[in-house]
Amino acid sequence: MNGWRNGLDNVRRVLGEVLYGMAVHDIVRANLRARGSLEHLFILITFGDMVGVPILPPYYCMRLLPFVVPEINGWRRRLLRERDYLDTIF
């Protein structure tokens, strides 16, 4: 009896993953890509003076600094990275 239950659980898990891949996976990737680009834009607007684009007064930047510190290194790497044609596709 326990062997059947494990087999049914495996089938249910596989079918759930297949349905997720067919129905939701592209939407999730598009949402993550949009979120990443919005975060990139937010950090550029608030801390653009790090790369020479002063937009906001420093007072607001300093108020937001504790929330943005973990993201700064990755943001600078993404901002200064060379772009390729394949980056827009994938």
PyMOL Python script that loads the backbone (N, CA, C, O; Angstrom):
from pymol import cmd

cmd.read_pdbstr("""\
ATOM      1  N   MET A   1       0.820  -1.201   0.000  1.00  0.00           N
ATOM      2  CA  MET A   1       0.000   0.000   0.000  1.00  0.00           C
ATOM      3  C   MET A   1       0.862   1.263   0.000  1.00  0.00           C
ATOM      4  O   MET A   1       0.541   2.242  -0.673  1.00  0.00           O
ATOM      5  N   ASN A   2       1.946   1.232   0.751  1.00  0.00           N
ATOM      6  CA  ASN A   2       2.815   2.395   0.837  1.00  0.00           C
ATOM      7  C   ASN A   2       3.498   2.666  -0.500  1.00  0.00           C
ATOM      8  O   ASN A   2       3.739   3.825  -0.838  1.00  0.00           O
ATOM      9  N   GLY A   3       3.816   1.617  -1.270  1.00  0.00           N
ATOM     10  CA  GLY A   3       4.437   1.782  -2.573  1.00  0.00           C
ATOM     11  C   GLY A   3       3.513   2.494  -3.549  1.00  0.00           C
ATOM     12  O   GLY A   3       3.973   3.303  -4.354  1.00  0.00           O
ATOM     13  N   TRP A   4       2.207   2.204  -3.489  1.00  0.00           N
ATOM     14  CA  TRP A   4       1.240   2.880  -4.354  1.00  0.00           C
ATOM     15  C   TRP A   4       1.145   4.361  -4.014  1.00  0.00           C
ATOM     16  O   TRP A   4       1.078   5.228  -4.884  1.00  0.00           O
ATOM     17  N   ARG A   5       1.143   4.607  -2.719  1.00  0.00           N
ATOM     18  CA  ARG A   5       1.015   5.998  -2.287  1.00  0.00           C
ATOM     19  C   ARG A   5       2.211   6.819  -2.767  1.00  0.00           C
ATOM     20  O   ARG A   5       2.041   7.947  -3.230  1.00  0.00           O
ATOM     21  N   ASN A   6       3.425   6.259  -2.660  1.00  0.00           N
ATOM     22  CA  ASN A   6       4.618   6.970  -3.139  1.00  0.00           C
ATOM     23  C   ASN A   6       4.547   7.174  -4.646  1.00  0.00           C
ATOM     24  O   ASN A   6       4.927   8.228  -5.157  1.00  0.00           O
ATOM     25  N   GLY A   7       4.058   6.161  -5.354  1.00  0.00           N
ATOM     26  CA  GLY A   7       3.931   6.279  -6.810  1.00  0.00           C
ATOM     27  C   GLY A   7       2.931   7.353  -7.196  1.00  0.00           C
ATOM     28  O   GLY A   7       3.186   8.137  -8.110  1.00  0.00           O
ATOM     29  N   LEU A   8       1.789   7.402  -6.507  1.00  0.00           N
ATOM     30  CA  LEU A   8       0.782   8.428  -6.792  1.00  0.00           C
ATOM     31  C   LEU A   8       1.295   9.822  -6.435  1.00  0.00           C
ATOM     32  O   LEU A   8       1.019  10.788  -7.147  1.00  0.00           O
ATOM     33  N   ASP A   9       2.037   9.925  -5.339  1.00  0.00           N
ATOM     34  CA  ASP A   9       2.615  11.224  -4.966  1.00  0.00           C
ATOM     35  C   ASP A   9       3.614  11.690  -6.017  1.00  0.00           C
ATOM     36  O   ASP A   9       3.663  12.874  -6.351  1.00  0.00           O
ATOM     37  N   ASN A  10       4.407  10.764  -6.536  1.00  0.00           N
ATOM     38  CA  ASN A  10       5.372  11.127  -7.574  1.00  0.00           C
ATOM     39  C   ASN A  10       4.675  11.573  -8.850  1.00  0.00           C
ATOM     40  O   ASN A  10       5.087  12.548  -9.479  1.00  0.00           O
ATOM     41  N   VAL A  11       3.610  10.856  -9.237  1.00  0.00           N
ATOM     42  CA  VAL A  11       2.858  11.225 -10.439  1.00  0.00           C
ATOM     43  C   VAL A  11       2.215  12.593 -10.252  1.00  0.00           C
ATOM     44  O   VAL A  11       2.243  13.420 -11.163  1.00  0.00           O
ATOM     45  N   ARG A  12       1.638  12.838  -9.086  1.00  0.00           N
ATOM     46  CA  ARG A  12       1.002  14.122  -8.800  1.00  0.00           C
ATOM     47  C   ARG A  12       2.036  15.259  -8.846  1.00  0.00           C
ATOM     48  O   ARG A  12       1.765  16.333  -9.384  1.00  0.00           O
ATOM     49  N   ARG A  13       3.212  15.010  -8.280  1.00  0.00           N
ATOM     50  CA  ARG A  13       4.265  16.020  -8.282  1.00  0.00           C
ATOM     51  C   ARG A  13       4.731  16.321  -9.704  1.00  0.00           C
ATOM     52  O   ARG A  13       4.910  17.481 -10.074  1.00  0.00           O
ATOM     53  N   VAL A  14       4.927  15.260 -10.502  1.00  0.00           N
ATOM     54  CA  VAL A  14       5.381  15.454 -11.888  1.00  0.00           C
ATOM     55  C   VAL A  14       4.324  16.184 -12.701  1.00  0.00           C
ATOM     56  O   VAL A  14       4.652  17.095 -13.460  1.00  0.00           O
ATOM     57  N   LEU A  15       3.072  15.803 -12.556  1.00  0.00           N
ATOM     58  CA  LEU A  15       2.001  16.493 -13.291  1.00  0.00           C
ATOM     59  C   LEU A  15       1.889  17.951 -12.860  1.00  0.00           C
ATOM     60  O   LEU A  15       1.658  18.825 -13.696  1.00  0.00           O
ATOM     61  N   GLY A  16       2.049  18.222 -11.579  1.00  0.00           N
ATOM     62  CA  GLY A  16       2.022  19.608 -11.108  1.00  0.00           C
ATOM     63  C   GLY A  16       3.150  20.430 -11.700  1.00  0.00           C
ATOM     64  O   GLY A  16       2.947  21.585 -12.074  1.00  0.00           O
ATOM     65  N   GLU A  17       4.352  19.842 -11.789  1.00  0.00           N
ATOM     66  CA  GLU A  17       5.480  20.561 -12.376  1.00  0.00           C
ATOM     67  C   GLU A  17       5.283  20.794 -13.864  1.00  0.00           C
ATOM     68  O   GLU A  17       5.648  21.851 -14.379  1.00  0.00           O
ATOM     69  N   VAL A  18       4.711  19.822 -14.561  1.00  0.00           N
ATOM     70  CA  VAL A  18       4.450  19.981 -15.997  1.00  0.00           C
ATOM     71  C   VAL A  18       3.415  21.071 -16.230  1.00  0.00           C
ATOM     72  O   VAL A  18       3.595  21.910 -17.113  1.00  0.00           O
ATOM     73  N   LEU A  19       2.343  21.074 -15.460  1.00  0.00           N
ATOM     74  CA  LEU A  19       1.317  22.104 -15.607  1.00  0.00           C
ATOM     75  C   LEU A  19       1.869  23.480 -15.249  1.00  0.00           C
ATOM     76  O   LEU A  19       1.536  24.471 -15.900  1.00  0.00           O
ATOM     77  N   TYR A  20       2.705  23.546 -14.226  1.00  0.00           N
ATOM     78  CA  TYR A  20       3.348  24.810 -13.876  1.00  0.00           C
ATOM     79  C   TYR A  20       4.194  25.310 -15.039  1.00  0.00           C
ATOM     80  O   TYR A  20       4.135  26.487 -15.397  1.00  0.00           O
ATOM     81  N   GLY A  21       4.978  24.414 -15.626  1.00  0.00           N
ATOM     82  CA  GLY A  21       5.825  24.793 -16.749  1.00  0.00           C
ATOM     83  C   GLY A  21       5.028  25.240 -17.958  1.00  0.00           C
ATOM     84  O   GLY A  21       5.443  26.149 -18.676  1.00  0.00           O
ATOM     85  N   MET A  22       3.890  24.610 -18.190  1.00  0.00           N
ATOM     86  CA  MET A  22       3.072  24.963 -19.356  1.00  0.00           C
ATOM     87  C   MET A  22       2.303  26.267 -19.140  1.00  0.00           C
ATOM     88  O   MET A  22       2.133  27.046 -20.077  1.00  0.00           O
ATOM     89  N   ALA A  23       1.843  26.506 -17.928  1.00  0.00           N
ATOM     90  CA  ALA A  23       0.914  27.615 -17.719  1.00  0.00           C
ATOM     91  C   ALA A  23       1.543  28.850 -17.092  1.00  0.00           C
ATOM     92  O   ALA A  23       1.157  29.968 -17.433  1.00  0.00           O
ATOM     93  N   VAL A  24       2.493  28.682 -16.193  1.00  0.00           N
ATOM     94  CA  VAL A  24       2.878  29.799 -15.357  1.00  0.00           C
ATOM     95  C   VAL A  24       4.354  30.198 -15.507  1.00  0.00           C
ATOM     96  O   VAL A  24       4.712  31.330 -15.181  1.00  0.00           O
ATOM     97  N   HIS A  25       5.189  29.320 -15.977  1.00  0.00           N
ATOM     98  CA  HIS A  25       6.630  29.562 -15.973  1.00  0.00           C
ATOM     99  C   HIS A  25       7.013  30.824 -16.737  1.00  0.00           C
ATOM    100  O   HIS A  25       7.818  31.610 -16.239  1.00  0.00           O
ATOM    101  N   ASP A  26       6.469  31.042 -17.919  1.00  0.00           N
ATOM    102  CA  ASP A  26       6.803  32.238 -18.699  1.00  0.00           C
ATOM    103  C   ASP A  26       6.342  33.518 -18.001  1.00  0.00           C
ATOM    104  O   ASP A  26       7.020  34.544 -18.058  1.00  0.00           O
ATOM    105  N   ILE A  27       5.200  33.448 -17.351  1.00  0.00           N
ATOM    106  CA  ILE A  27       4.693  34.614 -16.634  1.00  0.00           C
ATOM    107  C   ILE A  27       5.606  34.950 -15.459  1.00  0.00           C
ATOM    108  O   ILE A  27       5.905  36.119 -15.218  1.00  0.00           O
ATOM    109  N   VAL A  28       6.047  33.936 -14.735  1.00  0.00           N
ATOM    110  CA  VAL A  28       6.930  34.151 -13.596  1.00  0.00           C
ATOM    111  C   VAL A  28       8.257  34.748 -14.059  1.00  0.00           C
ATOM    112  O   VAL A  28       8.761  35.682 -13.437  1.00  0.00           O
ATOM    113  N   ARG A  29       8.825  34.224 -15.141  1.00  0.00           N
ATOM    114  CA  ARG A  29      10.091  34.770 -15.654  1.00  0.00           C
ATOM    115  C   ARG A  29       9.925  36.210 -16.115  1.00  0.00           C
ATOM    116  O   ARG A  29      10.797  37.041 -15.860  1.00  0.00           O
ATOM    117  N   ALA A  30       8.825  36.520 -16.787  1.00  0.00           N
ATOM    118  CA  ALA A  30       8.590  37.894 -17.243  1.00  0.00           C
ATOM    119  C   ALA A  30       8.430  38.832 -16.052  1.00  0.00           C
ATOM    120  O   ALA A  30       8.947  39.949 -16.070  1.00  0.00           O
ATOM    121  N   ASN A  31       7.716  38.387 -15.013  1.00  0.00           N
ATOM    122  CA  ASN A  31       7.554  39.213 -13.817  1.00  0.00           C
ATOM    123  C   ASN A  31       8.879  39.435 -13.098  1.00  0.00           C
ATOM    124  O   ASN A  31       9.142  40.539 -12.621  1.00  0.00           O
ATOM    125  N   LEU A  32       9.715  38.405 -13.012  1.00  0.00           N
ATOM    126  CA  LEU A  32      11.019  38.564 -12.384  1.00  0.00           C
ATOM    127  C   LEU A  32      11.911  39.502 -13.185  1.00  0.00           C
ATOM    128  O   LEU A  32      12.654  40.298 -12.609  1.00  0.00           O
ATOM    129  N   ARG A  33      11.842  39.414 -14.505  1.00  0.00           N
ATOM    130  CA  ARG A  33      12.630  40.314 -15.348  1.00  0.00           C
ATOM    131  C   ARG A  33      12.152  41.754 -15.188  1.00  0.00           C
ATOM    132  O   ARG A  33      12.970  42.672 -15.125  1.00  0.00           O
ATOM    133  N   ALA A  34      10.835  41.964 -15.123  1.00  0.00           N
ATOM    134  CA  ALA A  34      10.287  43.311 -14.926  1.00  0.00           C
ATOM    135  C   ALA A  34      10.666  43.850 -13.550  1.00  0.00           C
ATOM    136  O   ALA A  34      11.000  45.027 -13.416  1.00  0.00           O
ATOM    137  N   ARG A  35      10.618  43.005 -12.534  1.00  0.00           N
ATOM    138  CA  ARG A  35      11.008  43.433 -11.193  1.00  0.00           C
ATOM    139  C   ARG A  35      12.478  43.835 -11.156  1.00  0.00           C
ATOM    140  O   ARG A  35      12.839  44.837 -10.537  1.00  0.00           O
ATOM    141  N   GLY A  36      13.320  43.054 -11.816  1.00  0.00           N
ATOM    142  CA  GLY A  36      14.737  43.379 -11.860  1.00  0.00           C
ATOM    143  C   GLY A  36      15.001  44.699 -12.553  1.00  0.00           C
ATOM    144  O   GLY A  36      15.828  45.490 -12.099  1.00  0.00           O
ATOM    145  N   SER A  37      14.300  44.942 -13.652  1.00  0.00           N
ATOM    146  CA  SER A  37      14.516  46.205 -14.361  1.00  0.00           C
ATOM    147  C   SER A  37      13.980  47.390 -13.555  1.00  0.00           C
ATOM    148  O   SER A  37      14.565  48.471 -13.601  1.00  0.00           O
ATOM    149  N   LEU A  38      12.889  47.212 -12.823  1.00  0.00           N
ATOM    150  CA  LEU A  38      12.375  48.290 -11.973  1.00  0.00           C
ATOM    151  C   LEU A  38      13.309  48.569 -10.797  1.00  0.00           C
ATOM    152  O   LEU A  38      13.510  49.725 -10.426  1.00  0.00           O
ATOM    153  N   GLU A  39      13.883  47.511 -10.208  1.00  0.00           N
ATOM    154  CA  GLU A  39      14.854  47.722  -9.138  1.00  0.00           C
ATOM    155  C   GLU A  39      16.085  48.442  -9.675  1.00  0.00           C
ATOM    156  O   GLU A  39      16.633  49.328  -9.019  1.00  0.00           O
ATOM    157  N   HIS A  40      16.513  48.056 -10.865  1.00  0.00           N
ATOM    158  CA  HIS A  40      17.662  48.694 -11.505  1.00  0.00           C
ATOM    159  C   HIS A  40      17.381  50.182 -11.714  1.00  0.00           C
ATOM    160  O   HIS A  40      18.238  51.020 -11.433  1.00  0.00           O
ATOM    161  N   LEU A  41      16.206  50.508 -12.198  1.00  0.00           N
ATOM    162  CA  LEU A  41      15.831  51.895 -12.426  1.00  0.00           C
ATOM    163  C   LEU A  41      15.723  52.670 -11.112  1.00  0.00           C
ATOM    164  O   LEU A  41      16.158  53.818 -11.035  1.00  0.00           O
ATOM    165  N   PHE A  42      15.152  52.056 -10.090  1.00  0.00           N
ATOM    166  CA  PHE A  42      15.032  52.712  -8.792  1.00  0.00           C
ATOM    167  C   PHE A  42      16.396  53.063  -8.219  1.00  0.00           C
ATOM    168  O   PHE A  42      16.607  54.179  -7.744  1.00  0.00           O
ATOM    169  N   ILE A  43      17.330  52.101  -8.264  1.00  0.00           N
ATOM    170  CA  ILE A  43      18.657  52.364  -7.724  1.00  0.00           C
ATOM    171  C   ILE A  43      19.368  53.405  -8.576  1.00  0.00           C
ATOM    172  O   ILE A  43      20.108  54.231  -8.041  1.00  0.00           O
ATOM    173  N   LEU A  44      19.161  53.382  -9.888  1.00  0.00           N
ATOM    174  CA  LEU A  44      19.780  54.391 -10.745  1.00  0.00           C
ATOM    175  C   LEU A  44      19.266  55.783 -10.407  1.00  0.00           C
ATOM    176  O   LEU A  44      20.043  56.737 -10.382  1.00  0.00           O
ATOM    177  N   ILE A  45      17.984  55.911 -10.151  1.00  0.00           N
ATOM    178  CA  ILE A  45      17.412  57.218  -9.819  1.00  0.00           C
ATOM    179  C   ILE A  45      17.903  57.695  -8.459  1.00  0.00           C
ATOM    180  O   ILE A  45      18.238  58.868  -8.298  1.00  0.00           O
ATOM    181  N   THR A  46      17.949  56.797  -7.477  1.00  0.00           N
ATOM    182  CA  THR A  46      18.320  57.230  -6.135  1.00  0.00           C
ATOM    183  C   THR A  46      19.825  57.376  -5.940  1.00  0.00           C
ATOM    184  O   THR A  46      20.273  58.292  -5.250  1.00  0.00           O
ATOM    185  N   PHE A  47      20.608  56.484  -6.541  1.00  0.00           N
ATOM    186  CA  PHE A  47      22.054  56.512  -6.330  1.00  0.00           C
ATOM    187  C   PHE A  47      22.812  56.652  -7.637  1.00  0.00           C
ATOM    188  O   PHE A  47      23.902  56.098  -7.784  1.00  0.00           O
ATOM    189  N   GLY A  48      22.256  57.374  -8.575  1.00  0.00           N
ATOM    190  CA  GLY A  48      22.908  57.585  -9.859  1.00  0.00           C
ATOM    191  C   GLY A  48      24.158  58.418  -9.773  1.00  0.00           C
ATOM    192  O   GLY A  48      25.000  58.375 -10.671  1.00  0.00           O
ATOM    193  N   ASP A  49      24.291  59.176  -8.705  1.00  0.00           N
ATOM    194  CA  ASP A  49      25.492  60.004  -8.573  1.00  0.00           C
ATOM    195  C   ASP A  49      26.746  59.154  -8.392  1.00  0.00           C
ATOM    196  O   ASP A  49      27.854  59.663  -8.556  1.00  0.00           O
ATOM    197  N   MET A  50      26.599  57.875  -8.059  1.00  0.00           N
ATOM    198  CA  MET A  50      27.753  56.974  -7.964  1.00  0.00           C
ATOM    199  C   MET A  50      28.384  56.740  -9.334  1.00  0.00           C
ATOM    200  O   MET A  50      29.579  56.467  -9.435  1.00  0.00           O
ATOM    201  N   VAL A  51      27.575  56.849 -10.382  1.00  0.00           N
ATOM    202  CA  VAL A  51      28.086  56.650 -11.740  1.00  0.00           C
ATOM    203  C   VAL A  51      28.006  57.930 -12.552  1.00  0.00           C
ATOM    204  O   VAL A  51      28.221  57.907 -13.764  1.00  0.00           O
ATOM    205  N   GLY A  52      27.696  59.052 -11.899  1.00  0.00           N
ATOM    206  CA  GLY A  52      27.725  60.338 -12.576  1.00  0.00           C
ATOM    207  C   GLY A  52      26.398  60.845 -13.085  1.00  0.00           C
ATOM    208  O   GLY A  52      26.377  61.699 -13.971  1.00  0.00           O
ATOM    209  N   VAL A  53      25.278  60.351 -12.559  1.00  0.00           N
ATOM    210  CA  VAL A  53      23.954  60.803 -12.982  1.00  0.00           C
ATOM    211  C   VAL A  53      23.208  61.333 -11.759  1.00  0.00           C
ATOM    212  O   VAL A  53      22.407  60.606 -11.170  1.00  0.00           O
ATOM    213  N   PRO A  54      23.454  62.588 -11.365  1.00  0.00           N
ATOM    214  CA  PRO A  54      22.768  63.120 -10.178  1.00  0.00           C
ATOM    215  C   PRO A  54      21.317  63.472 -10.496  1.00  0.00           C
ATOM    216  O   PRO A  54      21.062  64.314 -11.358  1.00  0.00           O
ATOM    217  N   ILE A  55      20.374  62.845  -9.819  1.00  0.00           N
ATOM    218  CA  ILE A  55      18.960  63.102 -10.066  1.00  0.00           C
ATOM    219  C   ILE A  55      18.264  63.582  -8.795  1.00  0.00           C
ATOM    220  O   ILE A  55      17.602  64.620  -8.813  1.00  0.00           O
ATOM    221  N   LEU A  56      18.403  62.847  -7.697  1.00  0.00           N
ATOM    222  CA  LEU A  56      17.752  63.221  -6.448  1.00  0.00           C
ATOM    223  C   LEU A  56      18.713  63.969  -5.531  1.00  0.00           C
ATOM    224  O   LEU A  56      19.924  63.760  -5.600  1.00  0.00           O
ATOM    225  N   PRO A  57      18.189  64.828  -4.685  1.00  0.00           N
ATOM    226  CA  PRO A  57      19.051  65.478  -3.684  1.00  0.00           C
ATOM    227  C   PRO A  57      19.626  64.426  -2.731  1.00  0.00           C
ATOM    228  O   PRO A  57      18.985  63.404  -2.484  1.00  0.00           O
ATOM    229  N   PRO A  58      20.812  64.661  -2.202  1.00  0.00           N
ATOM    230  CA  PRO A  58      21.474  63.676  -1.339  1.00  0.00           C
ATOM    231  C   PRO A  58      20.692  63.327  -0.071  1.00  0.00           C
ATOM    232  O   PRO A  58      20.888  62.246   0.484  1.00  0.00           O
ATOM    233  N   TYR A  59      19.819  64.208   0.397  1.00  0.00           N
ATOM    234  CA  TYR A  59      19.069  63.927   1.622  1.00  0.00           C
ATOM    235  C   TYR A  59      18.231  62.663   1.464  1.00  0.00           C
ATOM    236  O   TYR A  59      18.251  61.796   2.338  1.00  0.00           O
ATOM    237  N   TYR A  60      17.507  62.551   0.375  1.00  0.00           N
ATOM    238  CA  TYR A  60      16.652  61.388   0.152  1.00  0.00           C
ATOM    239  C   TYR A  60      17.475  60.142  -0.085  1.00  0.00           C
ATOM    240  O   TYR A  60      17.083  59.048   0.323  1.00  0.00           O
ATOM    241  N   CYS A  61      18.596  60.293  -0.733  1.00  0.00           N
ATOM    242  CA  CYS A  61      19.478  59.152  -0.958  1.00  0.00           C
ATOM    243  C   CYS A  61      19.990  58.589   0.369  1.00  0.00           C
ATOM    244  O   CYS A  61      20.056  57.372   0.543  1.00  0.00           O
ATOM    245  N   MET A  62      20.344  59.456   1.286  1.00  0.00           N
ATOM    246  CA  MET A  62      20.850  59.003   2.577  1.00  0.00           C
ATOM    247  C   MET A  62      19.751  58.354   3.407  1.00  0.00           C
ATOM    248  O   MET A  62      20.020  57.446   4.194  1.00  0.00           O
ATOM    249  N   ARG A  63      18.530  58.809   3.238  1.00  0.00           N
ATOM    250  CA  ARG A  63      17.418  58.178   3.955  1.00  0.00           C
ATOM    251  C   ARG A  63      17.149  56.765   3.440  1.00  0.00           C
ATOM    252  O   ARG A  63      16.737  55.895   4.206  1.00  0.00           O
ATOM    253  N   LEU A  64      17.382  56.534   2.144  1.00  0.00           N
ATOM    254  CA  LEU A  64      17.148  55.226   1.545  1.00  0.00           C
ATOM    255  C   LEU A  64      18.361  54.304   1.600  1.00  0.00           C
ATOM    256  O   LEU A  64      18.235  53.111   1.325  1.00  0.00           O
ATOM    257  N   LEU A  65      19.509  54.822   1.944  1.00  0.00           N
ATOM    258  CA  LEU A  65      20.748  54.056   1.908  1.00  0.00           C
ATOM    259  C   LEU A  65      20.700  52.742   2.684  1.00  0.00           C
ATOM    260  O   LEU A  65      21.167  51.737   2.148  1.00  0.00           O
ATOM    261  N   PRO A  66      20.170  52.676   3.905  1.00  0.00           N
ATOM    262  CA  PRO A  66      20.169  51.387   4.622  1.00  0.00           C
ATOM    263  C   PRO A  66      19.382  50.294   3.909  1.00  0.00           C
ATOM    264  O   PRO A  66      19.674  49.113   4.095  1.00  0.00           O
ATOM    265  N   PHE A  67      18.408  50.652   3.111  1.00  0.00           N
ATOM    266  CA  PHE A  67      17.602  49.654   2.412  1.00  0.00           C
ATOM    267  C   PHE A  67      18.248  49.198   1.114  1.00  0.00           C
ATOM    268  O   PHE A  67      17.926  48.122   0.609  1.00  0.00           O
ATOM    269  N   VAL A  68      19.145  49.991   0.574  1.00  0.00           N
ATOM    270  CA  VAL A  68      19.708  49.716  -0.743  1.00  0.00           C
ATOM    271  C   VAL A  68      21.126  49.141  -0.675  1.00  0.00           C
ATOM    272  O   VAL A  68      21.621  48.604  -1.666  1.00  0.00           O
ATOM    273  N   VAL A  69      21.782  49.247   0.482  1.00  0.00           N
ATOM    274  CA  VAL A  69      23.176  48.806   0.597  1.00  0.00           C
ATOM    275  C   VAL A  69      23.388  47.370   0.114  1.00  0.00           C
ATOM    276  O   VAL A  69      24.368  47.130  -0.591  1.00  0.00           O
ATOM    277  N   PRO A  70      22.530  46.402   0.450  1.00  0.00           N
ATOM    278  CA  PRO A  70      22.786  45.033  -0.036  1.00  0.00           C
ATOM    279  C   PRO A  70      22.722  44.903  -1.560  1.00  0.00           C
ATOM    280  O   PRO A  70      23.279  43.952  -2.107  1.00  0.00           O
ATOM    281  N   GLU A  71      22.077  45.804  -2.242  1.00  0.00           N
ATOM    282  CA  GLU A  71      21.889  45.700  -3.685  1.00  0.00           C
ATOM    283  C   GLU A  71      22.934  46.455  -4.495  1.00  0.00           C
ATOM    284  O   GLU A  71      22.994  46.279  -5.712  1.00  0.00           O
ATOM    285  N   ILE A  72      23.754  47.282  -3.872  1.00  0.00           N
ATOM    286  CA  ILE A  72      24.610  48.207  -4.625  1.00  0.00           C
ATOM    287  C   ILE A  72      25.653  47.481  -5.469  1.00  0.00           C
ATOM    288  O   ILE A  72      25.841  47.839  -6.631  1.00  0.00           O
ATOM    289  N   ASN A  73      26.338  46.473  -4.923  1.00  0.00           N
ATOM    290  CA  ASN A  73      27.381  45.794  -5.694  1.00  0.00           C
ATOM    291  C   ASN A  73      26.816  45.104  -6.933  1.00  0.00           C
ATOM    292  O   ASN A  73      27.389  45.217  -8.017  1.00  0.00           O
ATOM    293  N   GLY A  74      25.718  44.404  -6.787  1.00  0.00           N
ATOM    294  CA  GLY A  74      25.099  43.761  -7.939  1.00  0.00           C
ATOM    295  C   GLY A  74      24.593  44.768  -8.957  1.00  0.00           C
ATOM    296  O   GLY A  74      24.679  44.538 -10.164  1.00  0.00           O
ATOM    297  N   TRP A  75      24.062  45.891  -8.466  1.00  0.00           N
ATOM    298  CA  TRP A  75      23.565  46.934  -9.375  1.00  0.00           C
ATOM    299  C   TRP A  75      24.700  47.534 -10.192  1.00  0.00           C
ATOM    300  O   TRP A  75      24.563  47.716 -11.402  1.00  0.00           O
ATOM    301  N   ARG A  76      25.819  47.845  -9.543  1.00  0.00           N
ATOM    302  CA  ARG A  76      26.946  48.415 -10.279  1.00  0.00           C
ATOM    303  C   ARG A  76      27.466  47.432 -11.321  1.00  0.00           C
ATOM    304  O   ARG A  76      27.821  47.835 -12.429  1.00  0.00           O
ATOM    305  N   ARG A  77      27.514  46.149 -10.977  1.00  0.00           N
ATOM    306  CA  ARG A  77      27.971  45.131 -11.918  1.00  0.00           C
ATOM    307  C   ARG A  77      27.022  45.037 -13.110  1.00  0.00           C
ATOM    308  O   ARG A  77      27.471  44.944 -14.253  1.00  0.00           O
ATOM    309  N   ARG A  78      25.706  45.061 -12.853  1.00  0.00           N
ATOM    310  CA  ARG A  78      24.733  44.999 -13.955  1.00  0.00           C
ATOM    311  C   ARG A  78      24.784  46.244 -14.816  1.00  0.00           C
ATOM    312  O   ARG A  78      24.659  46.162 -16.038  1.00  0.00           O
ATOM    313  N   LEU A  79      24.969  47.407 -14.183  1.00  0.00           N
ATOM    314  CA  LEU A  79      24.976  48.663 -14.916  1.00  0.00           C
ATOM    315  C   LEU A  79      26.190  48.776 -15.829  1.00  0.00           C
ATOM    316  O   LEU A  79      26.062  49.250 -16.958  1.00  0.00           O
ATOM    317  N   LEU A  80      27.336  48.363 -15.381  1.00  0.00           N
ATOM    318  CA  LEU A  80      28.566  48.521 -16.131  1.00  0.00           C
ATOM    319  C   LEU A  80      28.918  47.302 -16.988  1.00  0.00           C
ATOM    320  O   LEU A  80      29.966  47.285 -17.634  1.00  0.00           O
ATOM    321  N   ARG A  81      28.061  46.293 -16.999  1.00  0.00           N
ATOM    322  CA  ARG A  81      28.315  45.083 -17.778  1.00  0.00           C
ATOM    323  C   ARG A  81      28.112  45.348 -19.264  1.00  0.00           C
ATOM    324  O   ARG A  81      27.238  46.119 -19.661  1.00  0.00           O
ATOM    325  N   GLU A  82      28.934  44.695 -20.071  1.00  0.00           N
ATOM    326  CA  GLU A  82      28.759  44.810 -21.522  1.00  0.00           C
ATOM    327  C   GLU A  82      27.490  44.096 -21.928  1.00  0.00           C
ATOM    328  O   GLU A  82      27.201  43.003 -21.442  1.00  0.00           O
ATOM    329  N   ARG A  83      26.745  44.703 -22.805  1.00  0.00           N
ATOM    330  CA  ARG A  83      25.506  44.103 -23.285  1.00  0.00           C
ATOM    331  C   ARG A  83      25.755  43.390 -24.602  1.00  0.00           C
ATOM    332  O   ARG A  83      26.582  43.805 -25.414  1.00  0.00           O
ATOM    333  N   ASP A  84      25.030  42.325 -24.785  1.00  0.00           N
ATOM    334  CA  ASP A  84      25.129  41.553 -26.010  1.00  0.00           C
ATOM    335  C   ASP A  84      23.726  41.401 -26.584  1.00  0.00           C
ATOM    336  O   ASP A  84      22.739  41.552 -25.865  1.00  0.00           O
ATOM    337  N   TYR A  85      23.637  41.108 -27.852  1.00  0.00           N
ATOM    338  CA  TYR A  85      22.348  40.924 -28.499  1.00  0.00           C
ATOM    339  C   TYR A  85      21.566  39.797 -27.848  1.00  0.00           C
ATOM    340  O   TYR A  85      20.345  39.890 -27.718  1.00  0.00           O
ATOM    341  N   LEU A  86      22.246  38.734 -27.436  1.00  0.00           N
ATOM    342  CA  LEU A  86      21.563  37.584 -26.834  1.00  0.00           C
ATOM    343  C   LEU A  86      20.980  37.915 -25.467  1.00  0.00           C
ATOM    344  O   LEU A  86      20.066  37.225 -25.014  1.00  0.00           O
ATOM    345  N   ASP A  87      21.484  38.956 -24.792  1.00  0.00           N
ATOM    346  CA  ASP A  87      20.920  39.349 -23.502  1.00  0.00           C
ATOM    347  C   ASP A  87      19.472  39.798 -23.642  1.00  0.00           C
ATOM    348  O   ASP A  87      18.673  39.582 -22.731  1.00  0.00           O
ATOM    349  N   THR A  88      19.124  40.405 -24.739  1.00  0.00           N
ATOM    350  CA  THR A  88      17.750  40.865 -24.924  1.00  0.00           C
ATOM    351  C   THR A  88      16.809  39.709 -25.218  1.00  0.00           C
ATOM    352  O   THR A  88      15.611  39.801 -24.952  1.00  0.00           O
ATOM    353  N   ILE A  89      17.334  38.632 -25.757  1.00  0.00           N
ATOM    354  CA  ILE A  89      16.491  37.480 -26.096  1.00  0.00           C
ATOM    355  C   ILE A  89      16.234  36.613 -24.874  1.00  0.00           C
ATOM    356  O   ILE A  89      15.103  36.191 -24.631  1.00  0.00           O
ATOM    357  N   PHE A  90      17.271  36.351 -24.116  1.00  0.00           N
ATOM    358  CA  PHE A  90      17.146  35.421 -22.985  1.00  0.00           C
ATOM    359  C   PHE A  90      17.065  36.147 -21.709  1.00  0.00           C
ATOM    360  O   PHE A  90      16.957  35.527 -20.651  1.00  0.00           O
TER     361      PHE A  90
END
""", "prot")
cmd.dss("prot")
cmd.show_as("cartoon", "prot")
cmd.util.cbc("prot")
cmd.orient("prot")
